Amino acid sequence: MALKPKYKRQFSRIDLHAPLRYQVRGYAEFANAISDNVSLGGMAFNAHRFLAPETTIMLEVNLLSRILHPIARIKWCQPLPHSDRSRLGVEFLEFNQIEKNYLSDYIDMQQGVL
């Protein structure tokens, strides 16, 4: 009898291709990116450079008519082949409750829950 692999995600993810800006905490410069997917717990996107796991970043995610401002920690970073870019997975650490509720409603709407 084969065992089923354990599903690791706490929150369901949806595809989201939205513009965002990110800033490594403690640095002045922002970089632009496009998100790949999002959940209430985090998101994935491609960055212009490698960023080490456990690095804290500040995000500005453009979602419909709002800019969300979560603070996140990089959980993983994978260099993209034949490129100087990397794919990042981040976990939200701090998130304004009103903005988090807005994201939750958006995810529910995209999944047809509402």
Protein Blocks (a to p, Z undefined) as FASTA:
>chain_A
ZZddddfbfbdcdddddddddddehiabdcddddfbdcfkbccdddfbdcdehiacdddd
dehjaccddddddfbdcddehiabdcdddddfbdcfklmmmmmmmmmmmnomZZ
